[in-house]
Amino acid sequence: MRALGPSLRQFGVTGTLVDPMLMLFDGNGNVVASNDNWMDDYPSDIQSVAHAPPDLSEPAIIIDRPVGNTTAVVRGKSGGTGIALIEVYYLP
């Protein structure tokens, strides 16, 4: 799972979220995983699946999703606002 903000500019998207943060919550509202910059946590794992975000300030998470409902939330660091895209990939 990754959240894109700054890299969306290359597609002509204006007003993108400058520094996105990604959080994953379980069905009870508990944080299951979070990431600020994808190079912070397990960068070799993320690079090995060829889905690393293009911009170093974009977050990514690799996780075995817990049983039940989960919710992904992208937020701007320090309260920033803008347009972002969350992508979820199934990795067999």
DSSP file (Angstrom, degrees, kcal/mol; ACC not computed):
  #  RESIDUE AA STRUCTURE BP1 BP2  ACC     N-H-->O    O-->H-N    N-H-->O    O-->H-N    TCO  KAPPA ALPHA  PHI   PSI    X-CA   Y-CA   Z-CA
    1    1 A M              0   0    0      0, 0.0    60,-2.9     0, 0.0     2,-0.3   0.000 360.0 360.0 360.0 137.8    0.0    0.0    0.0
    2    2 A R  E     -AB  60  87A   0     85,-2.5    85,-3.0    58,-0.2     2,-0.5  -0.977 360.0-142.0-144.3 158.6    1.3    3.4   -0.8
    3    3 A A  E     - B   0  86A   0     56,-2.0     2,-0.4    -2,-0.3    83,-0.2  -0.988  17.5-158.9-123.4 125.0    0.2    7.0   -0.8
    4    4 A L  E     + B   0  85A   0     81,-3.1    81,-2.2    -2,-0.5    13,-0.2  -0.841  31.0 137.7-105.9 139.7    1.2    9.4   -3.6
    5    5 A G  S >  S+     0   0    0     -2,-0.4     3,-1.7    79,-0.2     4,-0.4   0.324  73.8  33.9-136.9 -79.5    1.3   13.2   -3.3
    6    6 A P  G >  S+     0   0    0      0, 0.0     3,-1.5     0, 0.0     4,-0.3   0.837 113.7  59.6 -56.2 -36.1    4.3   15.0   -4.8
    7    7 A S  G >  S+     0   0    0      1,-0.3     3,-0.9     2,-0.2     4,-0.2   0.647  88.5  74.1 -71.9 -11.9    4.7   12.5   -7.6
    8    8 A L  G X >S+     0   0    0     -3,-1.7     3,-1.9     1,-0.2     5,-1.5   0.724  78.4  76.8 -70.0 -19.7    1.2   13.2   -8.9
    9    9 A R  G X 5S+     0   0    0     -3,-1.5     3,-2.2    -4,-0.4    -1,-0.2   0.833  81.4  66.3 -59.8 -32.4    2.5   16.5  -10.3
   10   10 A Q  G < 5S+     0   0    0     -3,-0.9    -1,-0.3     1,-0.3    -2,-0.2   0.674  99.7  52.7 -64.7 -14.6    4.2   14.8  -13.2
   11   11 A F  G < 5S-     0   0    0     -3,-1.9    -1,-0.3    -4,-0.2    -2,-0.2   0.222 127.3 -98.4-102.9  12.3    0.7   13.9  -14.4
   12   12 A G  T < 5S+     0   0    0     -3,-2.2     2,-0.5     1,-0.3    -3,-0.2   0.578  73.3 148.1  84.6  10.5   -0.5   17.5  -14.3
   13   13 A V      < -     0   0    0     -5,-1.5     3,-0.3    70,-0.0    -1,-0.3  -0.676  29.3-161.8 -80.4 125.7   -2.2   17.3  -10.9
   14   14 A T        +     0   0    0     -2,-0.5    69,-0.1     1,-0.2    68,-0.0  -0.727  65.0  35.2-104.5 157.8   -2.0   20.6   -9.0
   15   15 A G  S    S+     0   0    0     -2,-0.3    68,-2.3     1,-0.2    -1,-0.2   0.818  79.1 172.3  73.4  31.9   -2.6   21.1   -5.3
   16   16 A T  B     -c   83   0B   0     -3,-0.3     2,-0.5    66,-0.3    68,-0.2  -0.338  44.4 -94.6 -74.5 155.5   -1.0   17.8   -4.3
   17   17 A L        -     0   0    0     66,-2.8    65,-0.2   -13,-0.2    -1,-0.1  -0.577  35.5-152.9 -68.3 119.9   -0.3   16.9   -0.7
   18   18 A V  S    S+     0   0    0     -2,-0.5    -1,-0.2    63,-0.4   -13,-0.1   0.890  81.2  14.0 -69.1 -43.0    3.3   17.9   -0.2
   19   19 A D  S    S-     0   0    0     58,-0.2    58,-2.7   -14,-0.1    -1,-0.3  -0.690  81.0-167.2-137.9  81.9    4.3   15.4    2.6
   20   20 A P  E     -D   76   0C   0      0, 0.0     2,-0.4     0, 0.0    56,-0.2  -0.337   6.3-159.2 -74.2 151.3    1.7   12.6    3.0
   21   21 A M  E     -D   75   0C   0     54,-2.9    54,-2.5    37,-0.1     2,-0.4  -0.976   9.6-147.7-124.6 142.4    1.6   10.2    5.9
   22   22 A L  E     +DE  74  35C   0     13,-2.7    13,-2.3    -2,-0.4     2,-0.4  -0.932  15.7 179.6-117.8 133.4   -0.2    6.8    5.7
   23   23 A M  E     -DE  73  34C   0     50,-2.6    50,-2.8    -2,-0.4     2,-0.5  -0.986  13.1-156.1-131.8 143.1   -1.9    5.0    8.5
   24   24 A L  E     -DE  72  33C   0      9,-3.0     8,-3.5    -2,-0.4     9,-1.4  -0.983  13.7-167.6-120.5 127.4   -3.8    1.7    8.5
   25   25 A F  E     -DE  71  31C   0     46,-2.9    46,-2.3    -2,-0.5     6,-0.2  -0.865  14.0-133.3-115.3 146.0   -6.4    1.0   11.2
   26   26 A D  E >   -D   70   0C   0      4,-2.4     3,-2.0    -2,-0.3    44,-0.2  -0.273  45.1 -85.0 -83.4-179.5   -8.2   -2.3   12.1
   27   27 A G  T 3  S+     0   0    0     42,-0.7    43,-0.1     1,-0.3    -1,-0.1   0.651 129.1  54.7 -63.1 -16.8  -11.9   -2.6   12.6
   28   28 A N  T 3  S-     0   0    0     41,-0.2    -1,-0.3     2,-0.1    42,-0.1   0.373 120.9-104.4 -97.2   3.1  -11.6   -1.3   16.2
   29   29 A G  S <  S+     0   0    0     -3,-2.0     2,-0.3     1,-0.3    -2,-0.1   0.569  73.3 142.7  86.4   9.3   -9.8    1.8   15.3
   30   30 A N        -     0   0    0      1,-0.1    -4,-2.4     2,-0.0     2,-0.5  -0.633  58.6-111.0 -83.3 140.7   -6.4    0.7   16.4
   31   31 A V  E     +E   25   0C   0     -2,-0.3    -6,-0.3    -6,-0.2     3,-0.1  -0.593  35.7 176.7 -71.3 121.8   -3.4    1.7   14.3
   32   32 A V  E     -     0   0C   0     -8,-3.5     2,-0.3    -2,-0.5    -7,-0.2   0.793  66.8 -11.0 -93.6 -37.4   -2.0   -1.5   12.7
   33   33 A A  E     -E   24   0C   0     -9,-1.4    -9,-3.0    30,-0.0    -1,-0.4  -0.983  60.6-177.6-159.1 155.4    0.7    0.2   10.7
   34   34 A S  E     -E   23   0C   0     -2,-0.3     2,-0.3   -11,-0.2   -11,-0.2  -0.987   0.5-176.7-154.1 157.6    1.9    3.7    9.7
   35   35 A N  E     -E   22   0C   0    -13,-2.3   -13,-2.7    -2,-0.3     3,-0.1  -0.981  15.2-175.4-156.4 145.6    4.6    5.3    7.6
   36   36 A D  S    S+     0   0    0      1,-0.4     2,-0.4    -2,-0.3    -1,-0.1   0.807  83.9  14.9-104.4 -59.4    5.8    8.8    6.8
   37   37 A N  S >  S-     0   0    0     22,-0.1     3,-2.8     1,-0.1     4,-0.5  -0.984  74.2-133.0-122.4 129.0    8.6    8.3    4.2
   38   38 A W  T 3  S+     0   0    0     20,-2.6     3,-0.5    -2,-0.4     8,-0.2   0.728 103.3  60.9 -59.7 -24.3    8.9    5.0    2.5
   39   39 A M  T 3  S+     0   0    0     17,-0.5    -1,-0.3     1,-0.2     3,-0.1   0.605  90.9  73.0 -75.7  -9.6   12.7    4.7    3.0
   40   40 A D  S <  S+     0   0    0     -3,-2.8     2,-0.5     1,-0.2    -1,-0.2   0.875 100.6  36.5 -72.0 -37.9   12.1    4.8    6.8
   41   41 A D  S    S-     0   0    0     -4,-0.5    -1,-0.2    -3,-0.5     5,-0.1  -0.963 130.7 -26.8-126.5 117.7   10.7    1.3    7.2
   42   42 A Y     >  +     0   0    0     -2,-0.5     4,-1.9    -3,-0.1     3,-0.3   0.881  65.9 171.7  54.1  51.0   11.9   -1.8    5.2
   43   43 A P  H  > S+     0   0    0      0, 0.0     4,-2.6     0, 0.0     5,-0.2   0.855  75.0  54.9 -61.1 -34.7   13.0    0.0    2.1
   44   44 A S  H  > S+     0   0    0      2,-0.2     4,-1.9     1,-0.2     5,-0.1   0.881 107.4  50.5 -68.1 -35.3   14.6   -3.1    0.6
   45   45 A D  H  > S+     0   0    0     -3,-0.3     4,-0.8     2,-0.2    -1,-0.2   0.918 112.8  46.2 -64.3 -43.4   11.2   -5.0    0.9
   46   46 A I  H ><>S+     0   0    0     -4,-1.9     5,-1.1     1,-0.2     3,-0.7   0.905 113.6  48.1 -68.3 -41.7    9.4   -2.1   -0.8
   47   47 A Q  H ><5S+     0   0    0     -4,-2.6     3,-1.4     1,-0.2    -1,-0.2   0.851 104.2  62.0 -65.8 -33.3   11.9   -1.8   -3.6
   48   48 A S  H 3<5S+     0   0    0     -4,-1.9    -1,-0.2     1,-0.3    -2,-0.2   0.727 101.8  50.6 -68.6 -21.2   11.9   -5.6   -4.2
   49   49 A V  T <<5S-     0   0    0     -4,-0.8    -1,-0.3    -3,-0.7    -2,-0.2   0.361 107.9-124.8 -98.1   5.1    8.2   -5.6   -5.1
   50   50 A A  T < 5S+     0   0    0     -3,-1.4    -3,-0.2    -4,-0.2    -2,-0.1   0.768  84.1 103.9  61.1  30.5    8.7   -2.8   -7.7
   51   51 A H      < +     0   0    0     -5,-1.1    -4,-0.1     2,-0.1    -1,-0.1   0.017  38.9 143.9-127.0  27.6    6.0   -0.5   -6.1
   52   52 A A        -     0   0    0     -6,-0.2   -50,-0.1    -5,-0.2     4,-0.1  -0.464  59.6-105.0 -65.5 135.6    8.3    2.0   -4.3
   53   53 A P        -     0   0    0      0, 0.0    -1,-0.1     0, 0.0     5,-0.1  -0.321  23.3-126.9 -59.0 145.1    6.8    5.5   -4.5
   54   54 A P  S    S+     0   0    0      0, 0.0     2,-0.4     0, 0.0    -2,-0.1   0.800  93.2  59.4 -65.3 -28.9    8.6    7.8   -6.9
   55   55 A D  S >  S-     0   0    0      1,-0.1     3,-1.8     4,-0.1   -17,-0.3  -0.856  78.1-138.3-107.0 136.2    9.1   10.5   -4.3
   56   56 A L  T 3  S+     0   0    0     -2,-0.4   -17,-0.5     1,-0.3   -18,-0.2   0.711 102.0  61.5 -65.0 -20.2   11.1    9.9   -1.1
   57   57 A S  T 3  S+     0   0    0    -20,-0.2    -1,-0.3   -19,-0.1   -53,-0.0   0.450  86.0  95.2 -86.0   1.2    8.6   11.9    1.0
   58   58 A E  S <  S-     0   0    0     -3,-1.8   -20,-2.6   -39,-0.1   -19,-0.2  -0.719  72.7-126.9 -94.5 143.7    5.7    9.5    0.1
   59   59 A P        -     0   0    0      0, 0.0   -56,-2.0     0, 0.0     2,-0.3  -0.481  24.2-179.8 -90.5 158.4    4.8    6.6    2.4
   60   60 A A  B     -A    2   0A   0    -58,-0.2     2,-0.4    -2,-0.2   -58,-0.2  -0.981   7.0-163.8-151.1 148.7    4.4    2.9    1.8
   61   61 A I        -     0   0    0    -60,-2.9     2,-0.5    -2,-0.3   -26,-0.1  -0.999   6.7-163.2-135.0 134.3    3.5   -0.1    4.0
   62   62 A I        +     0   0    0     -2,-0.4     2,-0.3     2,-0.0   -16,-0.1  -0.987  33.8 147.1-113.9 123.0    4.0   -3.8    3.4
   63   63 A I        -     0   0    0     -2,-0.5     2,-0.9   -30,-0.0    -2,-0.1  -0.997  55.9-116.2-153.3 148.2    1.8   -5.8    5.8
   64   64 A D        -     0   0    0     -2,-0.3    -2,-0.0     1,-0.0     0, 0.0  -0.834  51.8-121.5 -81.6 111.1   -0.2   -9.0    6.0
   65   65 A R        -     0   0    0     -2,-0.9     3,-0.1     1,-0.1     5,-0.0  -0.289  25.6-116.9 -60.2 133.6   -3.6   -7.4    6.4
   66   66 A P        -     0   0    0      0, 0.0    -1,-0.1     0, 0.0     2,-0.1  -0.274  37.9 -87.6 -67.4 157.7   -5.3   -8.4    9.7
   67   67 A V  S    S+     0   0    0    -41,-0.0     2,-0.2     3,-0.0     0, 0.0  -0.383  95.0  23.2 -62.7 141.0   -8.6  -10.4    9.6
   68   68 A G  S    S-     0   0    0     -3,-0.1     2,-0.1   -42,-0.1     0, 0.0  -0.507 108.1 -17.1  99.7-168.5  -11.6   -8.2    9.4
   69   69 A N        -     0   0    0     -2,-0.2   -42,-0.7     2,-0.0     2,-0.3  -0.432  56.3-174.2 -75.4 144.4  -12.1   -4.6    8.2
   70   70 A T  E     -D   26   0C   0    -44,-0.2     2,-0.4    -2,-0.1   -44,-0.2  -0.977   9.1-155.4-135.3 152.5   -9.2   -2.2    7.7
   71   71 A T  E     -D   25   0C   0    -46,-2.3   -46,-2.9    -2,-0.3     2,-0.4  -0.995   4.8-152.4-130.1 131.0   -9.2    1.4    6.8
   72   72 A A  E     -D   24   0C   0     -2,-0.4     2,-0.4   -48,-0.2   -48,-0.2  -0.869  14.8-172.7-101.9 135.7   -6.3    3.3    5.2
   73   73 A V  E     -D   23   0C   0    -50,-2.8   -50,-2.6    -2,-0.4     2,-0.5  -0.995  10.2-160.6-130.1 131.8   -6.0    7.0    5.9
   74   74 A V  E     +D   22   0C   0     -2,-0.4     2,-0.3   -52,-0.2   -52,-0.2  -0.954  18.5 174.8-111.3 132.6   -3.6    9.5    4.2
   75   75 A R  E     -D   21   0C   0    -54,-2.5   -54,-2.9    -2,-0.5     2,-0.4  -0.908  33.0-107.1-131.9 157.7   -2.9   12.8    6.1
   76   76 A G  E >   -D   20   0C   0      4,-0.7     3,-1.5    -2,-0.3     2,-0.1  -0.719  38.8-111.6 -85.5 135.1   -0.6   15.7    5.5
   77   77 A K  G >  S+     0   0    0    -58,-2.7     3,-1.4    -2,-0.4   -58,-0.2  -0.400 102.8  11.1 -61.9 140.1    2.4   16.0    7.8
   78   78 A S  G 3  S-     0   0    0      1,-0.3    -1,-0.3    -2,-0.1    -2,-0.0   0.797 139.2 -58.7  58.0  31.8    2.0   19.0   10.1
   79   79 A G  G <  S+     0   0    0     -3,-1.5    -1,-0.3     1,-0.2    -2,-0.2   0.612  88.6 164.5  79.2  12.1   -1.6   19.4    9.1
   80   80 A G    <   -     0   0    0     -3,-1.4    -4,-0.7   -61,-0.2     2,-0.3  -0.229  20.0-154.5 -62.1 152.6   -0.9   19.9    5.4
   81   81 A T        +     0   0    0    -65,-0.1   -63,-0.4    -6,-0.1     2,-0.3  -0.883  33.1  99.8-126.8 159.8   -3.7   19.5    2.9
   82   82 A G        -     0   0    0     -2,-0.3     2,-0.4   -65,-0.2   -66,-0.3  -0.931  67.3 -44.5 154.3-173.7   -3.9   18.6   -0.7
   83   83 A I  B     +c   16   0B   0    -68,-2.3   -66,-2.8    -2,-0.3     2,-0.3  -0.682  53.9 167.5 -90.1 135.4   -4.7   15.9   -3.2
   84   84 A A        -     0   0    0     -2,-0.4     2,-0.4   -68,-0.2   -79,-0.2  -0.938  24.5-141.3-141.5 163.7   -3.3   12.4   -2.6
   85   85 A L  E     -B    4   0A   0    -81,-2.2   -81,-3.1    -2,-0.3     2,-0.5  -0.996   7.7-154.2-130.5 127.1   -3.8    8.9   -4.1
   86   86 A I  E     -B    3   0A   0     -2,-0.4     2,-0.4   -83,-0.2   -83,-0.2  -0.894  13.6-169.4-100.6 129.1   -3.8    5.7   -2.0
   87   87 A E  E     -B    2   0A   0    -85,-3.0   -85,-2.5    -2,-0.5     2,-0.5  -0.962   4.5-163.3-118.7 136.1   -2.9    2.6   -4.0
   88   88 A V        -     0   0    0     -2,-0.4     2,-0.4   -87,-0.2    -2,-0.0  -0.977   7.6-170.4-121.0 129.1   -3.3   -1.0   -2.6
   89   89 A Y        -     0   0    0     -2,-0.5     2,-0.6   -38,-0.0    -2,-0.0  -0.931  19.6-135.8-119.6 140.8   -1.5   -3.9   -4.2
   90   90 A Y        -     0   0    0     -2,-0.4    -2,-0.0     2,-0.0     0, 0.0  -0.861  20.1-164.8 -91.6 125.3   -1.9   -7.6   -3.6
   91   91 A L              0   0    0     -2,-0.6    -2,-0.0     1,-0.1   -42,-0.0  -0.920 360.0 360.0-114.5 106.6    1.4   -9.3   -3.3
   92   92 A P              0   0    0      0, 0.0    -1,-0.1     0, 0.0    -2,-0.0   0.517 360.0 360.0 -68.5 360.0    1.2  -13.1   -3.6
